[in-house]
C-alpha cells in the first residue's frame, strides 16, 4: 500500500461520518441485527453511496460486526451510519435475545448432560 493510499484510508471514515466520532444512539452492539426497510419510506431522503451499500447488505438480517467486516469499515463508523439510517426510517434494529442466567436452568441442563453421558 502506498503512502497516499494509507492517508486516504485514514480520511475516508472521518468523511463518511461527517466528522462525528460517537453514535447518536445506543441501539447497536456488535451482535445487534439490522434489516433494511422494504419498501423504504417515501419521506426518506436519498441515501449517500456508503449508506446505499449498507442497505444492499441489509436486505436480509445481518449483525453489525458482520456488516462492518463485509464493508471493510471500522465498526464505530458503521454504527454511526446505522444510527443515521435508523433515524431516517430506512432500517430496523433488533437487539440480541437475552440469555437466561437462572441457576436452576443451568443446573437442570448440567444434570441432563450428566445423565446422557452416563447412558453412553
Biopython code that builds the backbone (N, CA, C, O; Angstrom):
import numpy as np
from Bio.PDB.StructureBuilder import StructureBuilder

atoms = [
    (1, "UNK", "N", (0.853, -1.165, 0.000)),
    (1, "UNK", "CA", (0.000, 0.000, 0.000)),
    (1, "UNK", "C", (0.898, 1.227, 0.000)),
    (1, "UNK", "O", (1.804, 1.324, 0.827)),
    (2, "UNK", "N", (0.668, 2.147, -0.895)),
    (2, "UNK", "CA", (1.488, 3.356, -0.970)),
    (2, "UNK", "C", (1.077, 4.323, 0.131)),
    (2, "UNK", "O", (0.030, 4.157, 0.758)),
    (3, "UNK", "N", (1.907, 5.333, 0.361)),
    (3, "UNK", "CA", (1.634, 6.321, 1.401)),
    (3, "UNK", "C", (0.336, 7.060, 1.168)),
    (3, "UNK", "O", (-0.392, 7.343, 2.120)),
    (4, "UNK", "N", (0.025, 7.384, -0.093)),
    (4, "UNK", "CA", (-1.221, 8.113, -0.362)),
    (4, "UNK", "C", (-2.442, 7.239, -0.103)),
    (4, "UNK", "O", (-3.483, 7.742, 0.319)),
    (5, "UNK", "N", (-2.325, 5.906, -0.358)),
    (5, "UNK", "CA", (-3.439, 5.006, -0.064)),
    (5, "UNK", "C", (-3.713, 4.967, 1.431)),
    (5, "UNK", "O", (-4.867, 4.995, 1.858)),
    (6, "UNK", "N", (-2.654, 4.902, 2.222)),
    (6, "UNK", "CA", (-2.823, 4.852, 3.677)),
    (6, "UNK", "C", (-3.446, 6.148, 4.185)),
    (6, "UNK", "O", (-4.318, 6.113, 5.053)),
    (7, "UNK", "N", (-3.011, 7.289, 3.656)),
    (7, "UNK", "CA", (-3.570, 8.572, 4.085)),
    (7, "UNK", "C", (-5.034, 8.676, 3.687)),
    (7, "UNK", "O", (-5.853, 9.159, 4.470)),
    (8, "UNK", "N", (-5.374, 8.233, 2.494)),
    (8, "UNK", "CA", (-6.757, 8.268, 2.041)),
    (8, "UNK", "C", (-7.643, 7.390, 2.900)),
    (8, "UNK", "O", (-8.797, 7.732, 3.160)),
    (9, "UNK", "N", (-7.116, 6.269, 3.339)),
    (9, "UNK", "CA", (-7.863, 5.334, 4.181)),
    (9, "UNK", "C", (-8.173, 5.956, 5.542)),
    (9, "UNK", "O", (-9.222, 5.683, 6.127)),
    (10, "UNK", "N", (-7.262, 6.793, 6.046)),
    (10, "UNK", "CA", (-7.497, 7.442, 7.328)),
    (10, "UNK", "C", (-8.554, 8.538, 7.227)),
    (10, "UNK", "O", (-9.302, 8.762, 8.179)),
    (11, "UNK", "N", (-8.622, 9.208, 6.111)),
    (11, "UNK", "CA", (-9.569, 10.301, 5.937)),
    (11, "UNK", "C", (-10.960, 9.772, 5.641)),
    (11, "UNK", "O", (-11.949, 10.365, 6.071)),
    (12, "UNK", "N", (-11.052, 8.686, 4.928)),
    (12, "UNK", "CA", (-12.333, 8.181, 4.457)),
    (12, "UNK", "C", (-13.368, 7.959, 5.567)),
    (12, "UNK", "O", (-14.477, 8.481, 5.454)),
    (13, "UNK", "N", (-13.059, 7.206, 6.635)),
    (13, "UNK", "CA", (-14.078, 7.026, 7.679)),
    (13, "UNK", "C", (-14.526, 8.346, 8.291)),
    (13, "UNK", "O", (-15.705, 8.513, 8.604)),
    (14, "UNK", "N", (-13.612, 9.276, 8.464)),
    (14, "UNK", "CA", (-13.947, 10.586, 9.011)),
    (14, "UNK", "C", (-14.955, 11.279, 8.107)),
    (14, "UNK", "O", (-15.911, 11.889, 8.585)),
    (15, "UNK", "N", (-14.741, 11.184, 6.804)),
    (15, "UNK", "CA", (-15.653, 11.818, 5.851)),
    (15, "UNK", "C", (-17.016, 11.116, 5.835)),
    (15, "UNK", "O", (-18.045, 11.770, 5.669)),
    (16, "UNK", "N", (-17.029, 9.805, 6.003)),
    (16, "UNK", "CA", (-18.278, 9.041, 5.972)),
    (16, "UNK", "C", (-19.212, 9.419, 7.121)),
    (16, "UNK", "O", (-20.434, 9.360, 6.983)),
    (17, "UNK", "N", (-18.634, 9.801, 8.239)),
    (17, "UNK", "CA", (-19.447, 10.119, 9.411)),
    (17, "UNK", "C", (-19.675, 11.614, 9.573)),
    (17, "UNK", "O", (-20.271, 12.048, 10.559)),
    (18, "UNK", "N", (-19.210, 12.396, 8.626)),
    (18, "UNK", "CA", (-19.362, 13.843, 8.731)),
    (18, "UNK", "C", (-18.565, 14.410, 9.900)),
    (18, "UNK", "O", (-18.924, 15.443, 10.465)),
    (19, "UNK", "N", (-17.489, 13.732, 10.255)),
    (19, "UNK", "CA", (-16.639, 14.190, 11.345)),
    (19, "UNK", "C", (-17.077, 13.723, 12.715)),
    (19, "UNK", "O", (-16.388, 13.978, 13.702)),
    (20, "UNK", "N", (-18.216, 13.040, 12.797)),
    (20, "UNK", "CA", (-18.704, 12.555, 14.098)),
    (20, "UNK", "C", (-17.884, 11.351, 14.540)),
    (20, "UNK", "O", (-17.498, 10.514, 13.725)),
    (21, "UNK", "N", (-17.627, 11.276, 15.825)),
    (21, "UNK", "CA", (-16.864, 10.148, 16.362)),
    (21, "UNK", "C", (-17.690, 9.283, 17.310)),
    (21, "UNK", "O", (-17.238, 8.221, 17.738)),
    (22, "UNK", "N", (-18.891, 9.732, 17.636)),
    (22, "UNK", "CA", (-19.770, 8.979, 18.533)),
    (22, "UNK", "C", (-21.150, 8.816, 17.898)),
    (22, "UNK", "O", (-21.652, 9.730, 17.244)),
    (23, "UNK", "N", (-21.760, 7.643, 18.098)),
    (23, "UNK", "CA", (-23.120, 7.445, 17.570)),
    (23, "UNK", "C", (-24.127, 8.317, 18.311)),
    (23, "UNK", "O", (-23.917, 8.687, 19.466)),
    (24, "UNK", "N", (-25.210, 8.635, 17.634)),
    (24, "UNK", "CA", (-26.252, 9.471, 18.237)),
    (24, "UNK", "C", (-27.200, 8.667, 19.121)),
    (24, "UNK", "O", (-28.017, 9.243, 19.840)),
    (25, "UNK", "N", (-27.095, 7.343, 19.073)),
    (25, "UNK", "CA", (-27.971, 6.471, 19.855)),
    (25, "UNK", "C", (-27.148, 5.303, 20.397)),
    (25, "UNK", "O", (-26.014, 5.073, 19.974)),
    (26, "UNK", "N", (-27.734, 4.580, 21.328)),
    (26, "UNK", "CA", (-27.050, 3.425, 21.907)),
    (26, "UNK", "C", (-27.750, 2.124, 21.519)),
    (26, "UNK", "O", (-27.716, 1.155, 22.278)),
    (27, "UNK", "N", (-28.385, 2.092, 20.345)),
    (27, "UNK", "CA", (-29.161, 0.919, 19.922)),
    (27, "UNK", "C", (-28.308, -0.254, 19.443)),
    (27, "UNK", "O", (-28.797, -1.382, 19.366)),
    (28, "UNK", "N", (-27.058, -0.004, 19.126)),
    (28, "UNK", "CA", (-26.277, -1.011, 18.413)),
    (28, "UNK", "C", (-25.151, -1.606, 19.242)),
    (28, "UNK", "O", (-24.349, -0.890, 19.841)),
    (29, "UNK", "N", (-25.110, -2.947, 19.264)),
    (29, "UNK", "CA", (-23.980, -3.695, 19.797)),
    (29, "UNK", "C", (-23.400, -4.470, 18.619)),
    (29, "UNK", "O", (-23.920, -4.390, 17.506)),
    (30, "UNK", "N", (-22.345, -5.205, 18.855)),
    (30, "UNK", "CA", (-21.742, -5.988, 17.769)),
    (30, "UNK", "C", (-22.696, -7.042, 17.224)),
    (30, "UNK", "O", (-22.614, -7.407, 16.051)),
    (31, "UNK", "N", (-23.604, -7.534, 18.070)),
    (31, "UNK", "CA", (-24.496, -8.606, 17.623)),
    (31, "UNK", "C", (-25.930, -8.151, 17.386)),
    (31, "UNK", "O", (-26.824, -8.978, 17.204)),
    (32, "UNK", "N", (-26.151, -6.834, 17.387)),
    (32, "UNK", "CA", (-27.469, -6.320, 17.001)),
    (32, "UNK", "C", (-27.685, -6.656, 15.528)),
    (32, "UNK", "O", (-26.783, -6.495, 14.706)),
    (33, "UNK", "N", (-28.875, -7.118, 15.210)),
    (33, "UNK", "CA", (-29.210, -7.465, 13.826)),
    (33, "UNK", "C", (-29.938, -6.296, 13.187)),
    (33, "UNK", "O", (-30.871, -5.740, 13.768)),
    (34, "UNK", "N", (-29.506, -5.925, 11.985)),
    (34, "UNK", "CA", (-30.150, -4.828, 11.259)),
    (34, "UNK", "C", (-30.723, -5.350, 9.946)),
    (34, "UNK", "O", (-30.163, -6.247, 9.315)),
    (35, "UNK", "N", (-31.854, -4.766, 9.551)),
    (35, "UNK", "CA", (-32.536, -5.148, 8.319)),
    (35, "UNK", "C", (-33.039, -3.890, 7.634)),
    (35, "UNK", "O", (-33.570, -2.993, 8.288)),
    (36, "UNK", "N", (-32.873, -3.822, 6.321)),
    (36, "UNK", "CA", (-33.381, -2.685, 5.547)),
    (36, "UNK", "C", (-34.902, -2.742, 5.510)),
    (36, "UNK", "O", (-35.490, -3.819, 5.414)),
    (37, "UNK", "N", (-35.530, -1.579, 5.587)),
    (37, "UNK", "CA", (-36.987, -1.478, 5.499)),
    (37, "UNK", "C", (-37.362, -1.578, 4.022)),
    (37, "UNK", "O", (-36.800, -0.881, 3.177)),
    (38, "UNK", "N", (-38.321, -2.457, 3.728)),
    (38, "UNK", "CA", (-38.732, -2.647, 2.340)),
    (38, "UNK", "C", (-40.244, -2.549, 2.256)),
    (38, "UNK", "O", (-40.927, -3.363, 2.877)),
    (39, "UNK", "N", (-40.793, -1.614, 1.533)),
    (39, "UNK", "CA", (-40.115, -0.567, 0.770)),
    (39, "UNK", "C", (-39.694, 0.569, 1.696)),
    (39, "UNK", "O", (-40.278, 0.752, 2.764)),
    (40, "UNK", "N", (-38.675, 1.336, 1.285)),
    (40, "UNK", "CA", (-38.260, 2.457, 2.124)),
    (40, "UNK", "C", (-39.363, 3.495, 2.230)),
    (40, "UNK", "O", (-40.174, 3.624, 1.313)),
    (41, "UNK", "N", (-39.409, 4.238, 3.331)),
    (41, "UNK", "CA", (-40.447, 5.259, 3.485)),
    (41, "UNK", "C", (-40.334, 6.327, 2.402)),
    (41, "UNK", "O", (-39.233, 6.679, 1.979)),
    (42, "UNK", "N", (-41.473, 6.836, 1.959)),
    (42, "UNK", "CA", (-41.484, 7.844, 0.891)),
    (42, "UNK", "C", (-40.799, 9.127, 1.320)),
    (42, "UNK", "O", (-40.182, 9.804, 0.498)),
    (43, "UNK", "N", (-40.898, 9.467, 2.577)),
    (43, "UNK", "CA", (-40.340, 10.720, 3.072)),
    (43, "UNK", "C", (-38.816, 10.683, 3.215)),
    (43, "UNK", "O", (-38.192, 11.719, 3.449)),
    (44, "UNK", "N", (-38.217, 9.507, 3.078)),
    (44, "UNK", "CA", (-36.776, 9.371, 3.293)),
    (44, "UNK", "C", (-35.985, 10.079, 2.197)),
    (44, "UNK", "O", (-36.325, 10.018, 1.016)),
    (45, "UNK", "N", (-34.922, 10.751, 2.626)),
    (45, "UNK", "CA", (-34.040, 11.392, 1.647)),
    (45, "UNK", "C", (-33.183, 10.327, 0.979)),
    (45, "UNK", "O", (-33.067, 9.204, 1.469)),
    (46, "UNK", "N", (-32.599, 10.690, -0.122)),
    (46, "UNK", "CA", (-31.772, 9.749, -0.873)),
    (46, "UNK", "C", (-30.497, 9.448, -0.083)),
    (46, "UNK", "O", (-29.771, 10.371, 0.287)),
    (47, "UNK", "N", (-30.217, 8.175, 0.180)),
    (47, "UNK", "CA", (-29.039, 7.834, 0.981)),
    (47, "UNK", "C", (-27.733, 8.116, 0.220)),
    (47, "UNK", "O", (-27.698, 8.118, -1.011)),
    (48, "UNK", "N", (-26.678, 8.351, 0.982)),
    (48, "UNK", "CA", (-25.351, 8.536, 0.412)),
    (48, "UNK", "C", (-24.853, 7.188, -0.116)),
    (48, "UNK", "O", (-25.397, 6.147, 0.253)),
    (49, "UNK", "N", (-23.823, 7.190, -0.979)),
    (49, "UNK", "CA", (-23.338, 5.928, -1.568)),
    (49, "UNK", "C", (-22.982, 4.850, -0.539)),
    (49, "UNK", "O", (-23.322, 3.682, -0.731)),
    (50, "UNK", "N", (-22.307, 5.223, 0.539)),
    (50, "UNK", "CA", (-21.952, 4.212, 1.549)),
    (50, "UNK", "C", (-23.192, 3.698, 2.269)),
    (50, "UNK", "O", (-23.258, 2.522, 2.629)),
    (51, "UNK", "N", (-24.167, 4.565, 2.480)),
    (51, "UNK", "CA", (-25.416, 4.128, 3.101)),
    (51, "UNK", "C", (-26.158, 3.171, 2.169)),
    (51, "UNK", "O", (-26.788, 2.218, 2.627)),
    (52, "UNK", "N", (-26.082, 3.424, 0.873)),
    (52, "UNK", "CA", (-26.705, 2.525, -0.103)),
    (52, "UNK", "C", (-26.045, 1.148, -0.047)),
    (52, "UNK", "O", (-26.729, 0.131, -0.158)),
    (53, "UNK", "N", (-24.724, 1.108, 0.123)),
    (53, "UNK", "CA", (-24.010, -0.176, 0.271)),
    (53, "UNK", "C", (-24.520, -0.922, 1.506)),
    (53, "UNK", "O", (-24.726, -2.135, 1.474)),
    (54, "UNK", "N", (-24.717, -0.178, 2.586)),
    (54, "UNK", "CA", (-25.229, -0.796, 3.815)),
    (54, "UNK", "C", (-26.625, -1.352, 3.568)),
    (54, "UNK", "O", (-26.918, -2.487, 3.944)),
    (55, "UNK", "N", (-27.481, -0.564, 2.941)),
    (55, "UNK", "CA", (-28.859, -1.006, 2.696)),
    (55, "UNK", "C", (-28.896, -2.253, 1.819)),
    (55, "UNK", "O", (-29.726, -3.136, 2.037)),
    (56, "UNK", "N", (-28.019, -2.336, 0.841)),
    (56, "UNK", "CA", (-27.963, -3.543, -0.003)),
    (56, "UNK", "C", (-27.591, -4.763, 0.823)),
    (56, "UNK", "O", (-28.164, -5.837, 0.637)),
    (57, "UNK", "N", (-26.637, -4.610, 1.731)),
    (57, "UNK", "CA", (-26.197, -5.726, 2.570)),
    (57, "UNK", "C", (-27.252, -6.113, 3.601)),
    (57, "UNK", "O", (-27.257, -7.238, 4.101)),
    (58, "UNK", "N", (-28.141, -5.180, 3.915)),
    (58, "UNK", "CA", (-29.155, -5.412, 4.951)),
    (58, "UNK", "C", (-30.489, -5.883, 4.382)),
    (58, "UNK", "O", (-31.496, -5.866, 5.090)),
    (59, "UNK", "N", (-30.515, -6.297, 3.139)),
    (59, "UNK", "CA", (-31.785, -6.826, 2.608)),
    (59, "UNK", "C", (-32.244, -8.019, 3.425)),
    (59, "UNK", "O", (-33.439, -8.246, 3.614)),
    (60, "UNK", "N", (-31.277, -8.768, 3.900)),
    (60, "UNK", "CA", (-31.536, -9.853, 4.842)),
    (60, "UNK", "C", (-30.899, -9.450, 6.163)),
    (60, "UNK", "O", (-29.929, -8.693, 6.166)),
    (61, "UNK", "N", (-31.421, -9.936, 7.287)),
    (61, "UNK", "CA", (-30.851, -9.554, 8.588)),
    (61, "UNK", "C", (-29.357, -9.861, 8.661)),
    (61, "UNK", "O", (-28.904, -10.928, 8.247)),
    (62, "UNK", "N", (-28.609, -8.908, 9.193)),
    (62, "UNK", "CA", (-27.159, -9.065, 9.325)),
    (62, "UNK", "C", (-26.715, -8.402, 10.623)),
    (62, "UNK", "O", (-27.240, -7.355, 11.002)),
    (63, "UNK", "N", (-25.750, -9.012, 11.301)),
    (63, "UNK", "CA", (-25.217, -8.461, 12.549)),
    (63, "UNK", "C", (-24.295, -7.281, 12.246)),
    (63, "UNK", "O", (-23.662, -7.234, 11.192)),
    (64, "UNK", "N", (-24.228, -6.351, 13.157)),
    (64, "UNK", "CA", (-23.406, -5.155, 12.977)),
    (64, "UNK", "C", (-21.947, -5.528, 12.708)),
    (64, "UNK", "O", (-21.329, -4.967, 11.804)),
    (65, "UNK", "N", (-21.389, -6.467, 13.478)),
    (65, "UNK", "CA", (-19.992, -6.861, 13.295)),
    (65, "UNK", "C", (-19.767, -7.464, 11.910)),
    (65, "UNK", "O", (-18.757, -7.183, 11.266)),
    (66, "UNK", "N", (-20.694, -8.282, 11.459)),
    (66, "UNK", "CA", (-20.574, -8.888, 10.132)),
    (66, "UNK", "C", (-20.671, -7.826, 9.049)),
    (66, "UNK", "O", (-19.933, -7.871, 8.064)),
    (67, "UNK", "N", (-21.565, -6.883, 9.223)),
    (67, "UNK", "CA", (-21.731, -5.805, 8.262)),
    (67, "UNK", "C", (-20.443, -4.991, 8.133)),
    (67, "UNK", "O", (-20.017, -4.670, 7.024)),
    (68, "UNK", "N", (-19.828, -4.662, 9.259)),
    (68, "UNK", "CA", (-18.568, -3.914, 9.232)),
    (68, "UNK", "C", (-17.493, -4.701, 8.492)),
    (68, "UNK", "O", (-16.722, -4.126, 7.724)),
    (69, "UNK", "N", (-17.437, -6.014, 8.718)),
    (69, "UNK", "CA", (-16.448, -6.846, 8.026)),
    (69, "UNK", "C", (-16.727, -6.894, 6.526)),
    (69, "UNK", "O", (-15.801, -6.804, 5.720)),
    (70, "UNK", "N", (-17.988, -7.036, 6.150)),
    (70, "UNK", "CA", (-18.339, -7.087, 4.728)),
    (70, "UNK", "C", (-18.015, -5.779, 4.011)),
    (70, "UNK", "O", (-17.625, -5.786, 2.844)),
    (71, "UNK", "N", (-18.178, -4.663, 4.711)),
    (71, "UNK", "CA", (-17.923, -3.347, 4.121)),
    (71, "UNK", "C", (-16.464, -2.920, 4.258)),
    (71, "UNK", "O", (-16.047, -1.929, 3.658)),
    (72, "UNK", "N", (-15.683, -3.671, 5.051)),
    (72, "UNK", "CA", (-14.279, -3.347, 5.315)),
    (72, "UNK", "C", (-14.152, -1.948, 5.912)),
    (72, "UNK", "O", (-13.322, -1.140, 5.495)),
    (73, "UNK", "N", (-15.010, -1.691, 6.910)),
    (73, "UNK", "CA", (-15.016, -0.410, 7.614)),
    (73, "UNK", "C", (-14.959, -0.671, 9.110)),
    (73, "UNK", "O", (-15.394, -1.726, 9.572)),
    (74, "UNK", "N", (-14.425, 0.285, 9.879)),
    (74, "UNK", "CA", (-14.435, 0.117, 11.338)),
    (74, "UNK", "C", (-15.867, 0.050, 11.867)),
    (74, "UNK", "O", (-16.761, 0.727, 11.358)),
    (75, "UNK", "N", (-16.069, -0.766, 12.880)),
    (75, "UNK", "CA", (-17.401, -0.921, 13.478)),
    (75, "UNK", "C", (-17.938, 0.429, 13.936)),
    (75, "UNK", "O", (-19.125, 0.709, 13.767)),
    (76, "UNK", "N", (-17.089, 1.259, 14.508)),
    (76, "UNK", "CA", (-17.555, 2.555, 15.013)),
    (76, "UNK", "C", (-18.138, 3.422, 13.901)),
    (76, "UNK", "O", (-19.115, 4.139, 14.117)),
    (77, "UNK", "N", (-17.545, 3.357, 12.723)),
    (77, "UNK", "CA", (-18.038, 4.131, 11.577)),
    (77, "UNK", "C", (-19.369, 3.560, 11.106)),
    (77, "UNK", "O", (-20.303, 4.306, 10.812)),
    (78, "UNK", "N", (-19.452, 2.248, 11.035)),
    (78, "UNK", "CA", (-20.689, 1.592, 10.599)),
    (78, "UNK", "C", (-21.823, 1.914, 11.574)),
    (78, "UNK", "O", (-22.948, 2.167, 11.144)),
    (79, "UNK", "N", (-21.547, 1.909, 12.859)),
    (79, "UNK", "CA", (-22.584, 2.203, 13.859)),
    (79, "UNK", "C", (-23.103, 3.629, 13.688)),
    (79, "UNK", "O", (-24.309, 3.857, 13.784)),
    (80, "UNK", "N", (-22.225, 4.578, 13.439)),
    (80, "UNK", "CA", (-22.665, 5.961, 13.235)),
    (80, "UNK", "C", (-23.563, 6.055, 12.010)),
    (80, "UNK", "O", (-24.582, 6.745, 12.039)),
    (81, "UNK", "N", (-23.189, 5.364, 10.929)),
    (81, "UNK", "CA", (-24.022, 5.391, 9.723)),
    (81, "UNK", "C", (-25.339, 4.661, 9.951)),
    (81, "UNK", "O", (-26.372, 5.076, 9.427)),
    (82, "UNK", "N", (-25.316, 3.576, 10.729)),
    (82, "UNK", "CA", (-26.554, 2.860, 11.046)),
    (82, "UNK", "C", (-27.497, 3.729, 11.869)),
    (82, "UNK", "O", (-28.713, 3.665, 11.689)),
    (83, "UNK", "N", (-26.952, 4.533, 12.761)),
    (83, "UNK", "CA", (-27.793, 5.471, 13.534)),
    (83, "UNK", "C", (-28.533, 6.407, 12.587)),
    (83, "UNK", "O", (-29.730, 6.648, 12.748)),
    (84, "UNK", "N", (-27.811, 6.935, 11.596)),
    (84, "UNK", "CA", (-28.440, 7.829, 10.620)),
    (84, "UNK", "C", (-29.547, 7.118, 9.856)),
    (84, "UNK", "O", (-30.625, 7.675, 9.650)),
    (85, "UNK", "N", (-29.276, 5.881, 9.434)),
    (85, "UNK", "CA", (-30.271, 5.112, 8.672)),
    (85, "UNK", "C", (-31.482, 4.756, 9.531)),
    (85, "UNK", "O", (-32.613, 4.758, 9.044)),
    (86, "UNK", "N", (-31.248, 4.450, 10.806)),
    (86, "UNK", "CA", (-32.350, 4.131, 11.710)),
    (86, "UNK", "C", (-33.221, 5.366, 11.933)),
    (86, "UNK", "O", (-34.448, 5.277, 11.906)),
    (87, "UNK", "N", (-32.591, 6.507, 12.152)),
    (87, "UNK", "CA", (-33.339, 7.746, 12.364)),
    (87, "UNK", "C", (-34.108, 8.173, 11.111)),
    (87, "UNK", "O", (-35.131, 8.850, 11.213)),
    (88, "UNK", "N", (-33.615, 7.779, 9.923)),
    (88, "UNK", "CA", (-34.305, 8.090, 8.670)),
    (88, "UNK", "C", (-35.410, 7.072, 8.367)),
    (88, "UNK", "O", (-36.159, 7.236, 7.405)),
    (89, "UNK", "N", (-35.508, 6.023, 9.189)),
    (89, "UNK", "CA", (-36.536, 5.006, 8.974)),
    (89, "UNK", "C", (-36.201, 4.023, 7.870)),
    (89, "UNK", "O", (-37.093, 3.370, 7.330)),
    (90, "UNK", "N", (-34.906, 3.908, 7.523)),
    (90, "UNK", "CA", (-34.506, 3.032, 6.417)),
    (90, "UNK", "C", (-34.085, 1.642, 6.860)),
    (90, "UNK", "O", (-33.969, 0.739, 6.030)),
    (91, "UNK", "N", (-33.852, 1.452, 8.162)),
    (91, "UNK", "CA", (-33.509, 0.133, 8.698)),
    (91, "UNK", "C", (-34.267, -0.086, 10.001)),
    (91, "UNK", "O", (-34.783, 0.848, 10.614)),
    (92, "UNK", "N", (-34.315, -1.350, 10.399)),
    (92, "UNK", "CA", (-34.790, -1.700, 11.731)),
    (92, "UNK", "C", (-33.626, -2.362, 12.461)),
    (92, "UNK", "O", (-32.779, -3.004, 11.839)),
    (93, "UNK", "N", (-33.590, -2.206, 13.762)),
    (93, "UNK", "CA", (-32.544, -2.814, 14.583)),
    (93, "UNK", "C", (-33.194, -3.750, 15.580)),
    (93, "UNK", "O", (-34.168, -3.395, 16.245)),
    (94, "UNK", "N", (-32.648, -4.948, 15.677)),
    (94, "UNK", "CA", (-33.182, -5.954, 16.588)),
    (94, "UNK", "C", (-32.086, -6.356, 17.565)),
    (94, "UNK", "O", (-31.096, -6.967, 17.163)),
    (95, "UNK", "N", (-32.249, -6.019, 18.848)),
    (95, "UNK", "CA", (-31.229, -6.400, 19.822)),
    (95, "UNK", "C", (-31.181, -7.914, 19.973)),
    (95, "UNK", "O", (-32.155, -8.605, 19.676)),
    (96, "UNK", "N", (-30.046, -8.425, 20.434)),
    (96, "UNK", "CA", (-29.949, -9.880, 20.632)),
    (96, "UNK", "C", (-30.923, -10.336, 21.707)),
    (96, "UNK", "O", (-31.273, -9.573, 22.608)),
    (97, "UNK", "N", (-31.353, -11.578, 21.605)),
    (97, "UNK", "CA", (-32.243, -12.144, 22.621)),
    (97, "UNK", "C", (-31.453, -12.333, 23.902)),
    (97, "UNK", "O", (-30.331, -12.838, 23.875)),
    (98, "UNK", "N", (-32.031, -11.932, 25.023)),
    (98, "UNK", "CA", (-31.304, -12.107, 26.284)),
    (98, "UNK", "C", (-31.133, -13.586, 26.603)),
    (98, "UNK", "O", (-32.006, -14.406, 26.320)),
    (99, "UNK", "N", (-29.999, -13.904, 27.191)),
    (99, "UNK", "CA", (-29.701, -15.276, 27.589)),
    (99, "UNK", "C", (-30.085, -15.430, 29.051)),
    (99, "UNK", "O", (-29.698, -14.626, 29.899)),
    (100, "UNK", "N", (-30.842, -16.462, 29.326)),
    (100, "UNK", "CA", (-31.274, -16.705, 30.702)),
    (100, "UNK", "C", (-30.084, -17.143, 31.537)),
    (100, "UNK", "O", (-29.306, -18.009, 31.136)),
    (101, "UNK", "N", (-29.959, -16.544, 32.678)),
    (101, "UNK", "CA", (-28.858, -16.886, 33.582)),
    (101, "UNK", "C", (-29.383, -17.423, 34.911)),
    (101, "UNK", "O", (-28.720, -17.290, 35.940)),
    (102, "UNK", "N", (-30.571, -18.030, 34.893)),
    (102, "UNK", "CA", (-31.107, -18.548, 36.141)),
    (102, "UNK", "C", (-30.374, -19.829, 36.514)),
    (102, "UNK", "O", (-30.251, -20.727, 35.682)),
    (103, "UNK", "N", (-29.890, -19.930, 37.735)),
    (103, "UNK", "CA", (-29.108, -21.097, 38.148)),
    (103, "UNK", "C", (-29.872, -22.413, 38.012)),
    (103, "UNK", "O", (-29.270, -23.446, 37.718)),
    (104, "UNK", "N", (-31.212, -22.389, 38.226)),
    (104, "UNK", "CA", (-31.985, -23.631, 38.146)),
    (104, "UNK", "C", (-31.903, -24.227, 36.745)),
    (104, "UNK", "O", (-31.759, -25.439, 36.592)),
    (105, "UNK", "N", (-31.993, -23.377, 35.722)),
    (105, "UNK", "CA", (-31.933, -23.882, 34.359)),
    (105, "UNK", "C", (-30.558, -24.442, 34.047)),
    (105, "UNK", "O", (-30.448, -25.482, 33.398)),
    (106, "UNK", "N", (-29.513, -23.772, 34.495)),
    (106, "UNK", "CA", (-28.163, -24.257, 34.235)),
    (106, "UNK", "C", (-27.935, -25.593, 34.944)),
    (106, "UNK", "O", (-27.346, -26.505, 34.363)),
    (107, "UNK", "N", (-28.389, -25.717, 36.181)),
    (107, "UNK", "CA", (-28.225, -26.953, 36.931)),
    (107, "UNK", "C", (-29.020, -28.073, 36.275)),
    (107, "UNK", "O", (-28.523, -29.192, 36.155)),
    (108, "UNK", "N", (-30.238, -27.790, 35.851)),
    (108, "UNK", "CA", (-31.064, -28.783, 35.173)),
    (108, "UNK", "C", (-30.391, -29.263, 33.892)),
    (108, "UNK", "O", (-30.368, -30.460, 33.607)),
    (109, "UNK", "N", (-29.848, -28.334, 33.130)),
    (109, "UNK", "CA", (-29.158, -28.696, 31.892)),
    (109, "UNK", "C", (-27.943, -29.560, 32.190)),
    (109, "UNK", "O", (-27.720, -30.562, 31.512)),
    (110, "UNK", "N", (-27.164, -29.194, 33.183)),
    (110, "UNK", "CA", (-25.989, -29.987, 33.543)),
    (110, "UNK", "C", (-26.378, -31.405, 33.974)),
    (110, "UNK", "O", (-25.687, -32.364, 33.629)),
    (111, "UNK", "N", (-27.465, -31.546, 34.715)),
    (111, "UNK", "CA", (-27.918, -32.869, 35.136)),
    (111, "UNK", "C", (-28.338, -33.712, 33.931)),
    (111, "UNK", "O", (-28.055, -34.910, 33.885)),
    (112, "UNK", "N", (-29.012, -33.093, 32.954)),
    (112, "UNK", "CA", (-29.415, -33.819, 31.749)),
    (112, "UNK", "C", (-28.193, -34.259, 30.950)),
    (112, "UNK", "O", (-28.163, -35.370, 30.422)),
    (113, "UNK", "N", (-27.204, -33.410, 30.861)),
    (113, "UNK", "CA", (-25.963, -33.768, 30.156)),
    (113, "UNK", "C", (-25.286, -34.919, 30.885)),
    (113, "UNK", "O", (-24.847, -35.881, 30.255)),
    (114, "UNK", "N", (-25.197, -34.827, 32.219)),
    (114, "UNK", "CA", (-24.562, -35.892, 33.007)),
    (114, "UNK", "C", (-25.301, -37.219, 32.795)),
    (114, "UNK", "O", (-24.675, -38.260, 32.592)),
    (115, "UNK", "N", (-26.636, -37.172, 32.845)),
    (115, "UNK", "CA", (-27.420, -38.388, 32.652)),
    (115, "UNK", "C", (-27.204, -38.962, 31.257)),
    (115, "UNK", "O", (-27.064, -40.173, 31.086)),
    (116, "UNK", "N", (-27.179, -38.071, 30.255)),
    (116, "UNK", "CA", (-26.968, -38.525, 28.881)),
    (116, "UNK", "C", (-25.592, -39.155, 28.695)),
    (116, "UNK", "O", (-25.457, -40.167, 28.008)),
    (117, "UNK", "N", (-24.587, -38.565, 29.298)),
    (117, "UNK", "CA", (-23.229, -39.136, 29.220)),
    (117, "UNK", "C", (-23.164, -40.462, 29.944)),
    (117, "UNK", "O", (-22.454, -41.375, 29.524)),
    (118, "UNK", "N", (-23.908, -40.568, 31.037)),
    (118, "UNK", "CA", (-23.921, -41.827, 31.792)),
    (118, "UNK", "C", (-24.529, -42.980, 30.998)),
    (118, "UNK", "O", (-24.155, -44.139, 31.179)),
    (119, "UNK", "N", (-25.482, -42.644, 30.105)),
    (119, "UNK", "CA", (-26.120, -43.684, 29.280)),
    (119, "UNK", "C", (-25.224, -44.140, 28.134)),
    (119, "UNK", "O", (-25.474, -45.185, 27.534)),
    (120, "UNK", "N", (-24.194, -43.375, 27.826)),
    (120, "UNK", "CA", (-23.272, -43.771, 26.747)),
    (120, "UNK", "C", (-22.458, -44.904, 27.206)),
    (120, "UNK", "O", (-21.614, -45.400, 26.460)),
]
sb = StructureBuilder()
sb.init_structure("model")
sb.init_model(0)
sb.init_chain("A")
sb.init_seg("    ")
for serial, (resi, resn, name, xyz) in enumerate(atoms, 1):
    if name == "N":
        sb.init_residue(resn, " ", resi, " ")
    sb.init_atom(name, np.array(xyz, "f"), 0.0, 1.0, " ", f" {name:<3s}", serial, name[0])
structure = sb.get_structure()
